[in-house]
């Protein structure tokens, strides 16, 4: 993609304007009118919660550097607090990772209610053309219920065999895996099992999981603009890959809290909600003893049980839909953290403890402090100086990049007050990233997000991604950029080190930063073009 200067300036203006709008949106619109599909708003004190507890939660997750992207708290069906850490924003979708599983389970519940299947149906019965020549007794015994409860009988997660196997038919690959245990008796977290639920929906209805859910779940809840990643044959991945907004996560949790009713209409049978959210099998995970571990409270139909008699859908790196029926409380969170238990600990220690039986008499200054906090949340900018002694020398300069496996051939820089324009040319064309200096610049990019993701499955038809860029001079010879792909959970840093007429460009994705591992992409070496 190539840009002329006018197009660039238009994008820069759009980015600056959008960020201004985002930062001006009240994080808890306690007294404003609602837009179509929005949940009703209230204040914490009116719904029996203390603003201080919510403030303490926000401060605690920032102190622990848990990299939250969004928070929404519902009490008694009303939003009492909401906030987005810029550059994340209310109108952006967010990767859910395994929180997608709870939506897949819901599709099965809807299909059961429509009489399309039962949870006792055998998995092989749906795929006569994909089953192996020899069917083991354990495979023959595997039920839909065993897929739902992660008790398929596999000794390990089947997902790597599906994604990395030579056969692009993931259903066939799943059915070919050995089933070492009697189904229903052995828990192992298995995203491949959830994928099979998606494949069953598509087999039975002729619609993808996403298409099936649109009129039955998403439209009644006014959830729009969602998408879902697919396997090589166009089957939604099921166990991961759904993207919706934070408020959509909250709506989903509220639907379950209300036993499947929405605006007086039955969406999902109450009996299914009860069955899906109770413990069916002892779960595994976490490093702490059971009384302190939210992964050892039991597993339902693609829902985890929690401490404090709650349940949740959750996804890798801290995507949460937490439902606490006794407290009439729903909490939606998106983030990118390596310590998911820490987020839950802060939920219990601060948000849960802020719930009172009756209306709270709250100091107006405390409420105002919470409001200010939630409307000014920000993720850290690239640390460093806004100005560098080399900026003038590099302005408008291009560097020819030595041959590399990324097929990047040229990079260039343009510096001005408050921003840096970075261009990267590869075999697909020229890509442009606008980086704010001292703030974020929002734009679009056709750079692929796949290298940043945990699972390398695509969103059908996605060519461009929303991106927020920021840069700073981390020393006299090094300019570093942070690129947040703001409809994913992920970001990357791009470090440019200059020495004479040479540049070294290195990439580090956020998953490598979290795991303290090396990014697999090579360091690029370039020489200035005269």
C-alpha positions as a Python dict, from the first residue, in 0.01 Angstrom:
ca = {
    (1, 'X'): (0, 0, 0),
    (2, 'X'): (143, 338, -96),
    (3, 'X'): (44, 679, 37),
    (4, 'X'): (101, 1026, -93),
    (5, 'X'): (153, 1309, 153),
    (6, 'X'): (-209, 1426, 133),
    (7, 'X'): (-339, 1079, 217),
    (8, 'X'): (-93, 1058, 502),
    (9, 'X'): (-200, 1391, 646),
    (10, 'X'): (-564, 1287, 618),
    (11, 'X'): (-485, 969, 810),
    (12, 'X'): (-289, 1163, 1067),
    (13, 'X'): (-581, 1397, 1115),
    (14, 'X'): (-822, 1106, 1149),
    (15, 'X'): (-596, 945, 1404),
    (16, 'X'): (-561, 1258, 1613),
    (17, 'X'): (-934, 1322, 1600),
    (18, 'X'): (-1027, 965, 1690),
    (19, 'X'): (-797, 962, 1991),
    (20, 'X'): (-945, 1290, 2106),
    (21, 'X'): (-1295, 1146, 2082),
    (22, 'X'): (-1192, 831, 2266),
    (23, 'X'): (-1033, 1021, 2553),
    (24, 'X'): (-1343, 1240, 2587),
    (25, 'X'): (-1592, 954, 2623),
    (26, 'X'): (-1700, 928, 2987),
    (27, 'X'): (-1595, 589, 3116),
    (28, 'X'): (-1916, 567, 3316),
    (29, 'X'): (-2193, 773, 3162),
    (30, 'X'): (-2391, 802, 3481),
    (31, 'X'): (-2639, 1062, 3360),
    (32, 'X'): (-2640, 1053, 2979),
    (33, 'X'): (-2890, 908, 2735),
    (34, 'X'): (-2832, 561, 2593),
    (35, 'X'): (-2755, 473, 2235),
    (36, 'X'): (-2916, 177, 2059),
    (37, 'X'): (-2824, -152, 2222),
    (38, 'X'): (-2644, -3, 2520),
    (39, 'X'): (-2694, -140, 2868),
    (40, 'X'): (-2850, 99, 3121),
    (41, 'X'): (-2605, 310, 3321),
    (42, 'X'): (-2605, 392, 3689),
    (43, 'X'): (-2350, 477, 3955),
    (44, 'X'): (-2183, 241, 4204),
    (45, 'X'): (-2350, 393, 4511),
    (46, 'X'): (-2698, 371, 4358),
    (47, 'X'): (-2648, -2, 4298),
    (48, 'X'): (-2497, -82, 4636),
    (49, 'X'): (-2126, -72, 4556),
    (50, 'X'): (-1848, 148, 4687),
    (51, 'X'): (-1658, 357, 4436),
    (52, 'X'): (-1347, 315, 4651),
    (53, 'X'): (-1340, -62, 4592),
    (54, 'X'): (-1354, -13, 4217),
    (55, 'X'): (-1086, 257, 4236),
    (56, 'X'): (-868, 22, 4442),
    (57, 'X'): (-907, -246, 4173),
    (58, 'X'): (-798, -10, 3896),
    (59, 'X'): (-500, 106, 4099),
    (60, 'X'): (-403, -250, 4195),
    (61, 'X'): (-398, -386, 3838),
    (62, 'X'): (-190, -87, 3729),
    (63, 'X'): (52, -128, 4019),
    (64, 'X'): (96, -495, 3924),
    (65, 'X'): (139, -401, 3556),
    (66, 'X'): (-128, -647, 3446),
    (67, 'X'): (-186, -458, 3120),
    (68, 'X'): (-565, -435, 3131),
    (69, 'X'): (-731, -301, 2819),
    (70, 'X'): (-1086, -260, 2944),
    (71, 'X'): (-1317, -304, 3242),
    (72, 'X'): (-1695, -302, 3270),
    (73, 'X'): (-1889, -378, 3591),
    (74, 'X'): (-2263, -448, 3600),
    (75, 'X'): (-2461, -456, 3924),
    (76, 'X'): (-2833, -534, 3922),
    (77, 'X'): (-2830, -515, 3543),
    (78, 'X'): (-2678, -169, 3519),
    (79, 'X'): (-2330, -55, 3424),
    (80, 'X'): (-2180, 108, 3732),
    (81, 'X'): (-1822, 147, 3609),
    (82, 'X'): (-1643, 119, 3276),
    (83, 'X'): (-1307, 222, 3146),
    (84, 'X'): (-1063, 162, 2861),
    (85, 'X'): (-689, 201, 2887),
    (86, 'X'): (-598, 418, 2585),
    (87, 'X'): (-544, 343, 2305),
    (88, 'X'): (-812, 76, 2357),
    (89, 'X'): (-1163, 219, 2330),
    (90, 'X'): (-1536, 134, 2369),
    (91, 'X'): (-1602, 102, 1995),
    (92, 'X'): (-1324, -149, 1932),
    (93, 'X'): (-1363, -524, 1910),
    (94, 'X'): (-1115, -734, 2107),
    (95, 'X'): (-978, -1083, 2061),
    (96, 'X'): (-1143, -1315, 2315),
    (97, 'X'): (-922, -1623, 2280),
    (98, 'X'): (-1084, -1902, 2485),
    (99, 'X'): (-1367, -1683, 2614),
    (100, 'X'): (-1500, -1771, 2267),
    (101, 'X'): (-1568, -2120, 2403),
    (102, 'X'): (-1858, -2002, 2616),
    (103, 'X'): (-2026, -1857, 2306),
    (104, 'X'): (-1973, -2188, 2125),
    (105, 'X'): (-2133, -2374, 2415),
    (106, 'X'): (-2428, -2135, 2391),
    (107, 'X'): (-2475, -2231, 2026),
    (108, 'X'): (-2498, -2596, 2128),
    (109, 'X'): (-2757, -2503, 2390),
    (110, 'X'): (-2963, -2324, 2126),
    (111, 'X'): (-2934, -2619, 1887),
    (112, 'X'): (-3041, -2861, 2164),
    (113, 'X'): (-3344, -2639, 2233),
    (114, 'X'): (-3429, -2654, 1863),
    (115, 'X'): (-3415, -3033, 1868),
    (116, 'X'): (-3117, -3056, 1634),
    (117, 'X'): (-2914, -3276, 1869),
    (118, 'X'): (-2872, -3391, 2229),
    (119, 'X'): (-2565, -3382, 2449),
    (120, 'X'): (-2574, -3764, 2457),
    (121, 'X'): (-2525, -3792, 2080),
    (122, 'X'): (-2202, -3962, 1976),
    (123, 'X'): (-1944, -3740, 1810),
    (124, 'X'): (-1861, -3986, 1530),
    (125, 'X'): (-2228, -3998, 1429),
    (126, 'X'): (-2206, -3649, 1280),
    (127, 'X'): (-1907, -3719, 1055),
    (128, 'X'): (-1948, -4053, 877),
    (129, 'X'): (-1711, -3950, 597),
    (130, 'X'): (-1432, -3832, 829),
    (131, 'X'): (-1410, -4110, 1085),
    (132, 'X'): (-1110, -4342, 1083),
    (133, 'X'): (-1125, -4690, 934),
    (134, 'X'): (-1096, -4840, 1281),
    (135, 'X'): (-1295, -4671, 1558),
    (136, 'X'): (-1169, -4741, 1909),
    (137, 'X'): (-1424, -4812, 2185),
    (138, 'X'): (-1332, -4480, 2352),
    (139, 'X'): (-1380, -4279, 2032),
    (140, 'X'): (-1710, -4456, 1970),
    (141, 'X'): (-1824, -4363, 2322),
    (142, 'X'): (-1733, -3993, 2298),
    (143, 'X'): (-2044, -3772, 2331),
    (144, 'X'): (-2121, -3408, 2264),
    (145, 'X'): (-2131, -3371, 2642),
    (146, 'X'): (-1770, -3488, 2661),
    (147, 'X'): (-1669, -3218, 2414),
    (148, 'X'): (-1853, -2960, 2625),
    (149, 'X'): (-1690, -3067, 2954),
    (150, 'X'): (-1334, -3113, 2821),
    (151, 'X'): (-1351, -3481, 2908),
    (152, 'X'): (-1311, -3631, 2559),
    (153, 'X'): (-1068, -3890, 2690),
    (154, 'X'): (-764, -3744, 2516),
    (155, 'X'): (-448, -3748, 2723),
    (156, 'X'): (-344, -3407, 2588),
    (157, 'X'): (-490, -3113, 2399),
    (158, 'X'): (-568, -3216, 2042),
    (159, 'X'): (-536, -2863, 1903),
    (160, 'X'): (-166, -2875, 1799),
    (161, 'X'): (-237, -3192, 1599),
    (162, 'X'): (-523, -3016, 1421),
    (163, 'X'): (-336, -2695, 1344),
    (164, 'X'): (2, -2847, 1269),
    (165, 'X'): (-100, -3168, 1099),
    (166, 'X'): (-59, -3241, 726),
    (167, 'X'): (-435, -3273, 672),
    (168, 'X'): (-630, -2948, 632),
    (169, 'X'): (-944, -3139, 736),
    (170, 'X'): (-936, -3065, 1109),
    (171, 'X'): (-1240, -3283, 1180),
    (172, 'X'): (-1066, -3582, 1027),
    (173, 'X'): (-748, -3502, 1221),
    (174, 'X'): (-942, -3479, 1549),
    (175, 'X'): (-1112, -3815, 1497),
    (176, 'X'): (-776, -3974, 1411),
    (177, 'X'): (-623, -3885, 1750),
    (178, 'X'): (-583, -4165, 2006),
    (179, 'X'): (-840, -4153, 2288),
    (180, 'X'): (-650, -4292, 2585),
    (181, 'X'): (-916, -4255, 2858),
    (182, 'X'): (-1282, -4339, 2891),
    (183, 'X'): (-1472, -4025, 2780),
    (184, 'X'): (-1636, -3839, 3067),
    (185, 'X'): (-1376, -3946, 3322),
    (186, 'X'): (-1059, -3747, 3247),
    (187, 'X'): (-1029, -3367, 3218),
    (188, 'X'): (-781, -3206, 2983),
    (189, 'X'): (-823, -2855, 2848),
    (190, 'X'): (-877, -2916, 2480),
    (191, 'X'): (-956, -2640, 2233),
    (192, 'X'): (-988, -2902, 1962),
    (193, 'X'): (-1296, -3032, 2145),
    (194, 'X'): (-1457, -2689, 2117),
    (195, 'X'): (-1365, -2672, 1749),
    (196, 'X'): (-1561, -2994, 1704),
    (197, 'X'): (-1868, -2831, 1859),
    (198, 'X'): (-1839, -2559, 1593),
    (199, 'X'): (-1801, -2823, 1322),
    (200, 'X'): (-2112, -3002, 1451),
    (201, 'X'): (-2316, -2680, 1434),
    (202, 'X'): (-2203, -2624, 1075),
    (203, 'X'): (-2270, -2987, 981),
    (204, 'X'): (-2622, -2979, 1126),
    (205, 'X'): (-2733, -2635, 1007),
    (206, 'X'): (-2528, -2558, 697),
    (207, 'X'): (-2430, -2230, 864),
    (208, 'X'): (-2105, -2139, 1030),
    (209, 'X'): (-2113, -2099, 1405),
    (210, 'X'): (-2106, -1721, 1360),
    (211, 'X'): (-2394, -1728, 1110),
    (212, 'X'): (-2594, -1957, 1337),
    (213, 'X'): (-2551, -1730, 1640),
    (214, 'X'): (-2632, -1403, 1464),
    (215, 'X'): (-3015, -1422, 1469),
    (216, 'X'): (-3034, -1631, 1787),
    (217, 'X'): (-2787, -1455, 2018),
    (218, 'X'): (-2609, -1157, 1869),
    (219, 'X'): (-2903, -972, 1718),
    (220, 'X'): (-3132, -1003, 2024),
    (221, 'X'): (-2849, -864, 2240),
    (222, 'X'): (-2770, -589, 1983),
    (223, 'X'): (-2418, -726, 1936),
    (224, 'X'): (-2282, -607, 1601),
    (225, 'X'): (-1962, -608, 1396),
    (226, 'X'): (-1836, -934, 1547),
    (227, 'X'): (-1613, -1176, 1356),
    (228, 'X'): (-1462, -1520, 1411),
    (229, 'X'): (-1145, -1685, 1286),
    (230, 'X'): (-1172, -1998, 1070),
    (231, 'X'): (-990, -2319, 992),
    (232, 'X'): (-860, -2382, 636),
    (233, 'X'): (-1206, -2502, 529),
    (234, 'X'): (-1405, -2207, 659),
    (235, 'X'): (-1527, -2364, 984),
    (236, 'X'): (-1516, -2118, 1274),
    (237, 'X'): (-1244, -2220, 1517),
    (238, 'X'): (-1490, -2236, 1809),
    (239, 'X'): (-1234, -2262, 2086),
    (240, 'X'): (-1082, -1922, 2009),
    (241, 'X'): (-1102, -1646, 1751),
    (242, 'X'): (-1423, -1454, 1829),
    (243, 'X'): (-1396, -1074, 1852),
    (244, 'X'): (-1662, -857, 2017),
    (245, 'X'): (-1663, -534, 2217),
    (246, 'X'): (-1628, -515, 2595),
    (247, 'X'): (-1993, -420, 2637),
    (248, 'X'): (-2088, -727, 2431),
    (249, 'X'): (-1899, -947, 2679),
    (250, 'X'): (-2094, -781, 2959),
    (251, 'X'): (-2426, -838, 2780),
    (252, 'X'): (-2340, -1206, 2738),
    (253, 'X'): (-2268, -1239, 3110),
    (254, 'X'): (-2589, -1055, 3197),
    (255, 'X'): (-2789, -1292, 2973),
    (256, 'X'): (-2654, -1585, 3175),
    (257, 'X'): (-2713, -1406, 3504),
    (258, 'X'): (-3076, -1360, 3394),
    (259, 'X'): (-3103, -1736, 3324),
    (260, 'X'): (-3127, -1687, 2950),
    (261, 'X'): (-3384, -1405, 2938),
    (262, 'X'): (-3329, -1072, 2762),
    (263, 'X'): (-3573, -781, 2761),
    (264, 'X'): (-3850, -1015, 2869),
    (265, 'X'): (-3780, -1265, 2592),
    (266, 'X'): (-3646, -1617, 2637),
    (267, 'X'): (-3318, -1649, 2442),
    (268, 'X'): (-3173, -1961, 2603),
    (269, 'X'): (-3350, -2221, 2819),
    (270, 'X'): (-3298, -2161, 3190),
    (271, 'X'): (-3228, -2531, 3236),
    (272, 'X'): (-2941, -2506, 2986),
    (273, 'X'): (-2792, -2208, 3171),
    (274, 'X'): (-2804, -2405, 3498),
    (275, 'X'): (-2651, -2712, 3336),
    (276, 'X'): (-2381, -2521, 3147),
    (277, 'X'): (-2257, -2325, 3448),
    (278, 'X'): (-2249, -2598, 3713),
    (279, 'X'): (-1943, -2818, 3770),
    (280, 'X'): (-1945, -3144, 3575),
    (281, 'X'): (-1584, -3252, 3625),
    (282, 'X'): (-1286, -3162, 3839),
    (283, 'X'): (-1076, -2912, 3646),
    (284, 'X'): (-700, -2871, 3637),
    (285, 'X'): (-468, -2572, 3619),
    (286, 'X'): (-290, -2305, 3816),
    (287, 'X'): (-10, -2349, 4063),
    (288, 'X'): (-186, -2273, 4392),
    (289, 'X'): (-387, -2494, 4629),
    (290, 'X'): (-758, -2531, 4556),
    (291, 'X'): (-877, -2277, 4812),
    (292, 'X'): (-669, -2008, 4637),
    (293, 'X'): (-696, -2131, 4278),
    (294, 'X'): (-973, -2034, 4037),
    (295, 'X'): (-874, -2313, 3797),
    (296, 'X'): (-953, -2591, 4046),
    (297, 'X'): (-1319, -2508, 4113),
    (298, 'X'): (-1467, -2741, 3850),
    (299, 'X'): (-1564, -2713, 3484),
    (300, 'X'): (-1906, -2692, 3318),
    (301, 'X'): (-2006, -2666, 2953),
    (302, 'X'): (-1715, -2445, 2841),
    (303, 'X'): (-1746, -2236, 3159),
    (304, 'X'): (-1510, -2244, 3456),
    (305, 'X'): (-1642, -2239, 3808),
    (306, 'X'): (-1488, -1968, 4031),
    (307, 'X'): (-1427, -1915, 4394),
    (308, 'X'): (-1703, -1717, 4567),
    (309, 'X'): (-1968, -1939, 4405),
    (310, 'X'): (-1937, -1776, 4065),
    (311, 'X'): (-1853, -1888, 3714),
    (312, 'X'): (-1672, -1739, 3419),
    (313, 'X'): (-1574, -1767, 3059),
    (314, 'X'): (-1210, -1678, 3017),
    (315, 'X'): (-945, -1654, 2750),
    (316, 'X'): (-569, -1651, 2723),
    (317, 'X'): (-389, -1345, 2858),
    (318, 'X'): (-685, -1224, 3060),
    (319, 'X'): (-1014, -1205, 2868),
    (320, 'X'): (-1293, -1243, 3126),
    (321, 'X'): (-1668, -1267, 3159),
    (322, 'X'): (-1725, -1322, 3533),
    (323, 'X'): (-2074, -1388, 3669),
    (324, 'X'): (-2151, -1378, 4043),
    (325, 'X'): (-2522, -1463, 4079),
    (326, 'X'): (-2546, -1410, 4457),
    (327, 'X'): (-2417, -1056, 4421),
    (328, 'X'): (-2609, -986, 4096),
    (329, 'X'): (-2274, -890, 3946),
    (330, 'X'): (-2114, -924, 3602),
    (331, 'X'): (-1757, -818, 3526),
    (332, 'X'): (-1608, -796, 3176),
    (333, 'X'): (-1233, -753, 3134),
    (334, 'X'): (-992, -758, 2840),
    (335, 'X'): (-616, -753, 2884),
    (336, 'X'): (-282, -903, 2794),
    (337, 'X'): (-121, -1047, 3103),
    (338, 'X'): (83, -1352, 3194),
    (339, 'X'): (-77, -1361, 3540),
    (340, 'X'): (-449, -1427, 3495),
    (341, 'X'): (-492, -1538, 3855),
    (342, 'X'): (-371, -1198, 3977),
    (343, 'X'): (-658, -1025, 3795),
    (344, 'X'): (-909, -1259, 3960),
    (345, 'X'): (-747, -1203, 4299),
    (346, 'X'): (-798, -828, 4258),
    (347, 'X'): (-1159, -885, 4151),
    (348, 'X'): (-1227, -1077, 4473),
    (349, 'X'): (-1023, -845, 4697),
    (350, 'X'): (-1160, -517, 4564),
    (351, 'X'): (-1463, -537, 4334),
    (352, 'X'): (-1641, -818, 4518),
    (353, 'X'): (-1571, -660, 4856),
    (354, 'X'): (-1716, -331, 4732),
    (355, 'X'): (-2063, -490, 4702),
    (356, 'X'): (-2302, -398, 4985),
    (357, 'X'): (-2659, -510, 5054),
    (358, 'X'): (-2819, -168, 5023),
    (359, 'X'): (-2750, 166, 4861),
    (360, 'X'): (-2419, 314, 4966),
    (361, 'X'): (-2383, 668, 5099),
    (362, 'X'): (-2073, 764, 4907),
    (363, 'X'): (-1869, 1080, 4935),
    (364, 'X'): (-1914, 1283, 4615),
    (365, 'X'): (-1540, 1340, 4601),
    (366, 'X'): (-1479, 963, 4593),
    (367, 'X'): (-1727, 919, 4307),
    (368, 'X'): (-1569, 1210, 4121),
    (369, 'X'): (-1226, 1057, 4176),
    (370, 'X'): (-1340, 726, 4031),
    (371, 'X'): (-1497, 903, 3734),
    (372, 'X'): (-1175, 1092, 3668),
    (373, 'X'): (-971, 773, 3703),
    (374, 'X'): (-1184, 577, 3458),
    (375, 'X'): (-1187, 853, 3197),
    (376, 'X'): (-810, 902, 3198),
    (377, 'X'): (-683, 544, 3186),
    (378, 'X'): (-374, 501, 2968),
    (379, 'X'): (-132, 224, 2884),
    (380, 'X'): (233, 326, 2913),
    (381, 'X'): (389, 507, 2619),
    (382, 'X'): (726, 407, 2478),
    (383, 'X'): (973, 520, 2746),
    (384, 'X'): (1225, 776, 2629),
    (385, 'X'): (1275, 1130, 2502),
    (386, 'X'): (1050, 1300, 2246),
    (387, 'X'): (1343, 1456, 2061),
    (388, 'X'): (1661, 1298, 1930),
    (389, 'X'): (1973, 1460, 1791),
    (390, 'X'): (1954, 1231, 1486),
    (391, 'X'): (1594, 1314, 1396),
    (392, 'X'): (1685, 1601, 1162),
    (393, 'X'): (1951, 1393, 986),
    (394, 'X'): (1714, 1098, 940),
    (395, 'X'): (1413, 1301, 832),
    (396, 'X'): (1307, 1189, 485),
    (397, 'X'): (1584, 928, 464),
    (398, 'X'): (1546, 571, 341),
    (399, 'X'): (1753, 261, 415),
    (400, 'X'): (1804, -34, 182),
    (401, 'X'): (1760, -353, 386),
    (402, 'X'): (1979, -659, 328),
    (403, 'X'): (1809, -978, 211),
    (404, 'X'): (1597, -1136, 484),
    (405, 'X'): (1326, -1399, 525),
    (406, 'X'): (1061, -1130, 590),
    (407, 'X'): (1129, -996, 238),
    (408, 'X'): (1155, -641, 372),
    (409, 'X'): (1360, -433, 127),
    (410, 'X'): (1341, -74, 252),
    (411, 'X'): (1247, 137, 555),
    (412, 'X'): (1224, 516, 582),
    (413, 'X'): (1154, 780, 844),
    (414, 'X'): (985, 1118, 848),
    (415, 'X'): (996, 1319, 1170),
    (416, 'X'): (786, 1623, 1264),
    (417, 'X'): (663, 1776, 1588),
    (418, 'X'): (445, 1521, 1766),
    (419, 'X'): (480, 1234, 1522),
    (420, 'X'): (701, 1005, 1319),
    (421, 'X'): (598, 846, 991),
    (422, 'X'): (761, 505, 942),
    (423, 'X'): (746, 331, 605),
    (424, 'X'): (829, -33, 545),
    (425, 'X'): (847, -190, 199),
    (426, 'X'): (824, -565, 147),
    (427, 'X'): (713, -802, -129),
    (428, 'X'): (347, -703, -66),
    (429, 'X'): (409, -330, -114),
    (430, 'X'): (465, -29, 110),
    (431, 'X'): (320, -14, 461),
    (432, 'X'): (287, 306, 661),
    (433, 'X'): (267, 347, 1038),
    (434, 'X'): (205, 683, 1205),
    (435, 'X'): (363, 701, 1550),
    (436, 'X'): (267, 966, 1798),
    (437, 'X'): (547, 1116, 2002),
    (438, 'X'): (415, 1189, 2349),
    (439, 'X'): (82, 1023, 2266),
    (440, 'X'): (-86, 763, 2047),
    (441, 'X'): (-179, 804, 1682),
    (442, 'X'): (-464, 583, 1561),
    (443, 'X'): (-474, 454, 1205),
    (444, 'X'): (-510, 152, 982),
    (445, 'X'): (-245, -86, 852),
    (446, 'X'): (-231, -374, 608),
    (447, 'X'): (55, -534, 802),
    (448, 'X'): (-49, -884, 907),
    (449, 'X'): (-132, -941, 1274),
    (450, 'X'): (-61, -1315, 1246),
    (451, 'X'): (302, -1296, 1372),
    (452, 'X'): (175, -1146, 1700),
    (453, 'X'): (-97, -1399, 1779),
    (454, 'X'): (-96, -1712, 1991),
    (455, 'X'): (-284, -1904, 1720),
    (456, 'X'): (-215, -1838, 1354),
    (457, 'X'): (-570, -1855, 1221),
    (458, 'X'): (-713, -1573, 1007),
    (459, 'X'): (-1024, -1360, 1030),
    (460, 'X'): (-1199, -1416, 695),
    (461, 'X'): (-1161, -1118, 465),
    (462, 'X'): (-955, -907, 705),
    (463, 'X'): (-708, -704, 498),
    (464, 'X'): (-652, -404, 726),
    (465, 'X'): (-620, -376, 1103),
    (466, 'X'): (-663, -86, 1342),
    (467, 'X'): (-335, 19, 1496),
    (468, 'X'): (-209, 270, 1751),
    (469, 'X'): (151, 384, 1719),
    (470, 'X'): (381, 562, 1961),
    (471, 'X'): (756, 629, 1953),
    (472, 'X'): (1040, 778, 2155),
    (473, 'X'): (1420, 805, 2156),
    (474, 'X'): (1539, 556, 2415),
    (475, 'X'): (1895, 684, 2374),
    (476, 'X'): (2080, 920, 2136),
    (477, 'X'): (2112, 653, 1865),
    (478, 'X'): (1795, 447, 1914),
    (479, 'X'): (1436, 524, 1818),
    (480, 'X'): (1180, 272, 1943),
    (481, 'X'): (818, 238, 1836),
    (482, 'X'): (531, 60, 2012),
    (483, 'X'): (259, -65, 1779),
    (484, 'X'): (-64, -177, 1945),
    (485, 'X'): (-299, -372, 1721),
    (486, 'X'): (-601, -249, 1910),
    (487, 'X'): (-856, -508, 1799),
    (488, 'X'): (-626, -785, 1921),
    (489, 'X'): (-476, -840, 2265),
    (490, 'X'): (-126, -776, 2133),
    (491, 'X'): (141, -522, 2053),
    (492, 'X'): (501, -520, 1941),
    (493, 'X'): (805, -300, 1981),
    (494, 'X'): (1016, -204, 1680),
    (495, 'X'): (1364, -82, 1773),
    (496, 'X'): (1575, 112, 1523),
    (497, 'X'): (1944, 153, 1613),
    (498, 'X'): (2148, 393, 1403),
    (499, 'X'): (2525, 397, 1358),
    (500, 'X'): (2663, 625, 1090),
    (501, 'X'): (2473, 543, 770),
    (502, 'X'): (2358, 204, 900),
    (503, 'X'): (2042, 93, 1080),
    (504, 'X'): (1944, -221, 1267),
    (505, 'X'): (1571, -288, 1299),
    (506, 'X'): (1453, -548, 1549),
    (507, 'X'): (1100, -665, 1629),
    (508, 'X'): (969, -804, 1955),
    (509, 'X'): (609, -916, 1990),
    (510, 'X'): (432, -877, 2322),
    (511, 'X'): (405, -1254, 2378),
    (512, 'X'): (786, -1271, 2365),
    (513, 'X'): (804, -977, 2607),
    (514, 'X'): (560, -1150, 2845),
    (515, 'X'): (742, -1480, 2823),
    (516, 'X'): (1090, -1325, 2822),
    (517, 'X'): (1169, -1517, 2504),
    (518, 'X'): (1332, -1428, 2174),
    (519, 'X'): (1116, -1305, 1890),
    (520, 'X'): (1150, -1548, 1598),
    (521, 'X'): (1182, -1272, 1339),
    (522, 'X'): (1532, -1175, 1223),
    (523, 'X'): (1710, -848, 1296),
    (524, 'X'): (1717, -635, 980),
    (525, 'X'): (2032, -455, 865),
    (526, 'X'): (2012, -154, 636),
    (527, 'X'): (2226, 114, 473),
    (528, 'X'): (2115, 470, 401),
    (529, 'X'): (2030, 548, 40),
    (530, 'X'): (2186, 863, -97),
}
